[in-house]
Amino acid sequence: ILLVDDSLSGRIAQREMLERLGYTVEVASSGMQALTRLAETRFDMIVTDINMPRMDGYEFTQKVRTMSGIHKIPIIMVTSDVKNADRQKAFEMGIDEFLAKPFSEEDLRVAIEKHLRVY
């Protein structure tokens, strides 16, 4: 799983959560860094934040959805922005699941199992 979040504490907490669930996790601190990782490595899923500098989660998702070979990779968006407009925009950009922070490890597990697939 590729975890994309500009917040160090967010990356640490979510990485630990994902690893406890049994997943191998690589992290990126920005959308730009994540795009580089996606060009180098095949991932089964992306977990990304919305609010990041230079390239937010919406723009990052849009770019992934146009990339040949990975455009169908499942994307779970996690954010503290829980307004309906944020949720709607995220789905319009092509995410598969939206989790509001704070979320439980069980919420994350269910979302991953629901969308994890070979693309």
Salt bridges, closest charged atoms under 4 A:
ASP5 OD2 - LYS101 NZ 3.55
GLU19 OE2 - ARG15 NE 3.01
ASP44 OD1 - ARG42 NH1 2.91
ASP49 OD1 - LYS101 NZ 3.74
GLU59 OE2 - LYS63 NZ 4.00
ASP86 OD2 - LYS83 NZ 3.33
ASP96 OD2 - ARG65 NH2 2.98
ASP96 OD1 - ARG117 NH2 3.81
GLU97 OE1 - LYS114 NZ 3.44
GLU97 OE1 - HIS115 NE2 2.61
GLU105 OE1 - ARG20 NH2 2.76
GLU106 OE2 - ARG109 NH2 2.29
GLU113 OE1 - ARG109 NH1 2.58
